[in-house]
Amino acid sequence: MISLCLPVGLLPAGCAAPGAGLNVTEDQRAYCRGETPPSGGSTIYVVQRQPPAAGNAGTIVAAGIAAGLVGVLAVAAIQRARVQECLEEQHAGNERAAGRLPASVAGRPVTGAESVVATQTPPAAADSVVSQPLRPRAANRASPGQFVCPEAGITVRTSSGRTLHFDGADPADALVCLVRRGDDPAQLRLLATIYAAGAMQASDYRALLARFLPYEPGKRVEGTVLSPSGFGQWRFTLAWLGEAELDLPAGRFATFVAEERQQGFAGNSFDGRRRWYFDRESWVPVKVELEVTAGTGWSERPWEARSITETPRQTALHAAP
């Protein structure tokens, strides 16, 4: 007999709850389930995603009635995974505090009601790399608002702990920027450094960007994008908010500010915004802000540039045998 694991609060007999066997307090467990912590006295650690909103069990039942058993199981699986991810982060934080894990394993601790807000705030980090001013780009001096992928050899160290290495544009597609993360040698192919060029929604992203670029203050475009699950759509709005001077740990930057708003519909209540700050001269993203009005949060963290360095990459030449 197959046992179906439904959301927290609707678990059938024999189905283990998320976080089984982990070193977590009742406060941390309640927080990760989207409930009010009983005492508010435990340390709660920052997670990459916000925990599920309270009442998700009832919401998923309603969604299941509308979408059928496949829909309810899919949403339930996502919720369980998010609760498990949050509990594992609390476990790592507790193990670190007890001296059983290195200090770098878990996120910055916060307490009580600050925890949800903190997931949207870039954690502070010491900067030991000296930034170099970004060199002006001849292509952008001629047409400052025309998008170009950041040149190869630029490295951005962010406040979220991630390092971005830019490898220029795809020679066959100027909108596709080549980016590596950290020590991973694999190149990501990102449309305008924002959207995955290989995603099933790539054609929707391209259609939006074709109307959105180049920079034009006040420009606003709207469109629909296929949902990541392949079922349903999202309403996307892209807008140029203008220009801004930023003083960041990496230096001072004159930036173009772009905002994306994502709104779910047809039973999806998510409503969130992302803002990108692009250096005017190089189109290097130097800051990302996140905001959630409704829903369970973003799968990424906000960040700002803590250092930016440039090392033009050399093409290796091999003599013919």
URKA-V320239 format. One record per helix or strand of 3 or more residues. SS is the DSSP state (H for helix, E for strand). FROM is the first residue (numbers start at 1). TO is the last residue. If there is no record, write none. Layout:
ss:from:to
SS:FROM:TO
SS:FROM:TO
This chain:
ss:from:to
H:26:32
E:43:45
H:56:67
H:69:97
E:109:111
H:114:118
H:138:142
E:154:158
E:163:170
E:173:181
E:188:191
H:202:212
E:220:226
E:233:248
E:251:264
E:271:279
E:285:294
E:303:310
